[in-house]
Amino acid sequence: MEGLDVDDVFQHCRLNPTEVDAVTYYLPRLLSGETLHGVEKLIHSVEISGCEPKDLAVRYAPVPQALSSGDRFFFTTCKSKNGSKLQSVRSAGGGTWTIQKTTEISHAGGKVGEVKNLSFKKNGKSTGWVMEEYRCLLPEAIVAEG
């Protein structure tokens, strides 16, 4: 579209996927490397394991229409802990993301993913930073090393 400023369009876009959308639409496409036109302006591909949440908050602005909540979306692959496919390394800078709760995501009668509610702890104390981690369990979303 001629004369269309993509940056301006995304300033008015609201990204608020449901849990089912996150694991059945966005994650399989991001894992496969498919281009989701313009989504890179809203979902940042970042290696978050080396960054503390405050550093990510400084580097990446909240998504448009979420300034009051401060929501940011990141895409990263998890690193396995000691070669385990079930455990992930969740250290980040000088702290660690700890799991508070895991919830199954079901769609069309089957389990399609899960969401983990995490909180960031530093020196054994909660910092107030929280994150939701989505995991897609669809067969088409399997990448190298699971």
Stockholm file with secondary structure:
# STOCKHOLM 1.0

chainA/1-146         MEGLDVDDVFQHCRLNPTEVDAVTYYLPRLLSGETLHGVEKLIHSVEISGCEPKDLAVRYAPVPQALSSGDRFFFTTCKSKNGSKLQSVRSAGGGTWTIQKTTEISHAGGKVGEVKNLSFKKNGKSTGWVMEEYRCLLPEAIVAEG
#=GR chainA/1-146 SS CTTCCHHHHHTTCCCCCCHHHIIIIIHHHHHHTCCCTTGGGTEEECCGGGSCHHHHHHHSCCCTTCTTTTCCEEECCCCBSTTCSSCBCCEETTEEEEEEEEEEEEETTEEEEEEEEEEEEETTEEEEEEEEEEEECCGGGCCTTC
#=GC SS_cons         CTTCCHHHHHTTCCCCCCHHHIIIIIHHHHHHTCCCTTGGGTEEECCGGGSCHHHHHHHSCCCTTCTTTTCCEEECCCCBSTTCSSCBCCEETTEEEEEEEEEEEEETTEEEEEEEEEEEEETTEEEEEEEEEEEECCGGGCCTTC
//
